[in-house]
C-alpha cells in the first residue's frame, strides 16, 4: 500500500479550522447558561451557598476515597504497568486541579441553569405518579436515567463535530488512569449536563435531590477509567 503525505492546507483553511463556528456556538451557549444561573442565584442570594454545595457534591469525601483507592489498585493490579509519576499521570493530575478549581463551579452553574430553564419553561415534563414511590426507588431510577443520558451525550460527543472538538481532549490521553476521568475541556459538559438534568426534572419535579445522588453519579463516571484488569462481567 502506498502512503502519501497529506496535502498542505492553505493558511485560510487552517485559520477557518481554528475559528470553527459551531464550537464557538457551544462556547457562547455555555456562557449564556452560566449567566442565567448566576442571575438566578444572585436574585435568590444563594450563589456562594450553591457553589459550595456543588463542590461538596462533586468533590465529596466518597469521590476522593474512590480515586485514592483506584490509584492504589492501579499500582497493585494494573492493566498496563506504568511508572507512578509517568508523564500521562502528571498531566492528568494537572487536569484534576483544573477540574476542582474551575470546572466544578462551571458544572454546578450548568446544572442550575438547565434546571431553572426546564422547570420554568417545560414544567409539564414532571410526572406526578412518582410521588407515591418510595424515595429510594425514585433516586435509583433517576441515577440510572442520568447515566443513560450521559451515555447518549457521550455518543453525541463522538458524532457531532462541534462537541468532538472539545471531547477530543479527553481522548488525547494514551496512559489511561482513574485521573483521566477529570481530563476534559471545560466546555465539554454542555450535552451531558442537559441530558442528565432531564430525568431529574421528569421524575423528581420540585422534590429536593439528595446530594448523595450527585456524588454517586460522579463515582459511576470515575470507575470506567481505572487502569485495572477488571470488568463488571455480565453487568
N, C-alpha and C positions, 0 to 999 in steps of 0.2 A: 504494500500500500504506500502510495506516495503522499508525503506530508508536506504541505506548502505553508509558508508563513502567512499569517493573516494580513489582509490588505491594510495599509496605513490609513488611518482616519483623518479627514480634514480637520483643521482647527475648529471650524464652525460646528461640525458634528460632535467633536469632543466637548465643546462648550455647551452644546444643547443637552448632552447627556448629563453634565454636571447640574444643569438647571432643569431637571426633569420635572415638568409642571405637575403631574399627578402627585408626586412626592411632596411638592410644595403645598398642594391642596390638603394633604394629610397633616402637614405641619400647621397650616392655617386653621384647620378644623380642630386640632388639638388645642391650639392657643385659644380659640373661641370657647371651647368646652371648659378650659381652665378658668376663663373669665366668668363664665356662668356660675361655676362652683364658688369662686371667690366672692362674687356678688351675693350669691345666696347665703353663704356662711357669714359674710360680713354684715348683712342686714340682720341676721339672727344673733350676731355677736359671738359666734362659736367657731371661728376659723381656727384659732390656736388649739382649741379643745379637740376638734375633729382631726386635725393634723397629728396631734399627739396620740389620739386613739388609733388612727390609721397606722402609725409607726408601731404601736403596741401590738396590733393585729398581724402586720406583715413582717415584723422583726421580733416576734414573740419568743419567749424562752423555749417553747417547743420547737420552733424553727431553728434556733441556734443550736439546741441539743441535737436535732436531727442532722444538721450539717456537720457538726463536730464528730458525731458518731459515724457518719458516712465517710468522712476523711480517714478515720481510724480503720474502718473496714476496707477502704480502698488500699490502704498501706498493707493490710494483712492478707486480703484475698483479692488482689487486683485482676481485672480482666486483661489489662495491658500494664505491665510493670513500668513505672517511670520514676525518676528521682522526685523526691518530695518537693524540692524547690525548682522544678522544671520551669522553663520559660512560659509554657502554656498555663501552668498553675498560678504563677506570679501575675501573669496578665489578667487572668480571671479574678484573682484576688483584688486587683485594682478596680475591675468592674463591680465587684461586691461593694467596695467603698462607695463608688458612684451610685450604686443601687440604694444604699442606705441613706446617703446624703441627699440625693436629688430625685431618684426615680420613685421611691416610696411616697413622698409627698405628691408627686405627679399622679401616681396610680390612685391615691386616695381622692384627689380632686376629680379625676375622671369618673370614678365610681359615684361620687356625689352628683356630678353634672348629669350623668346618664340617669340616675335615679330620679333627680329633680325633673328632667325632661319627660321621662317615661310616665311618672306618676302624674305630672301636670298636664300632659297632652295625650297620653294613652292609658289613662287610668282604667279604661274599660278592659284592659288586659288582665287585671287582677281578678282571680276567681274567688267566689265566696265559699265553695264547698270544702276548701281545705281548713276552714275554721273549726270543723268538727274533728280534724285529725289530731292525734297526739303530737305534741311539739317535736319529739324526737323523729317522728316519721316525716314531718314536713322538712326538717333540717336535712335528713338523709337524702330525700328525693331532690331537694334543692342543690346539694353538693354534687350529686350525680349529674343533674342537668347543667350545672355550671361547668363541670368537667367536659360534658358533651359540647357545650358552647365554646370552650377553649379549644377542643379538637377541631371544630368547624372553623374557628378563627385561624388555627394553625394551617389548616387546609387552604384557606384563603391567602394566607401569607406566602404560600408556595405557588399559588396560581395567579395572583394579581400583581402585576409589575410594581405598582406604587408601594404595595405592602412589602414585597420581597426586597426592595431596596433597603429597607430598614431591618427586616428579619435576617438578611444575609449576614449581618454582624454576628448573630448567634451561631450560625453555621460555619463561620470562618475559623473556628477553633478545631485543631487537629488532635489535641490532647485532652480528650473529654474527661471531666471530673464533676463532682457534685457542684463545684463552684461555677461550672459552665451554665448552671441554672440562671445565674444573675448576669450573664454576658448577653446583654440585649441593648439595642439602641433605645434611648428614652422615648422615642416616638413610635415604637413598635407595639404599644399596648392598646392602641385605639380599638381595633376589632375585638380583641379578647375581652376587654372590659365591657364593651357594649353587649356582646353575646352572653357574657357571664352575668350581667345585671338583669337581663330579660327574665330568666326563671325566678329570680328573687322577687321582682315586681309581680309576676304572674301568681306565684304560689304563696307569697308572704304578704303582699299588699302593704298595708301600713303597720303590720306586725314588726316589732323590733327584731333585728337579726343578731343572734348571739355572736360575739367576737370570735368564739372558738370555731365557727363555721369558716370564716375567712382564713384563720390560721391553718385549719385542716386542708383547705383548698390550696394554700401555698405549699404545704408539706407534700400533697399529692403531686404537685408540679415539680417538686425538687427531686423526688426519688428516681425518676427515669433517667436522670443524667449521671447517676452514680457509676463510677468505674469499678464495678464488681461483676464477677462472673455468676450472677444470679438471674432468676426470672420469676415472674408470677405464675408460671406453669399454665394450667388451664384457665386461670383468671385473666 
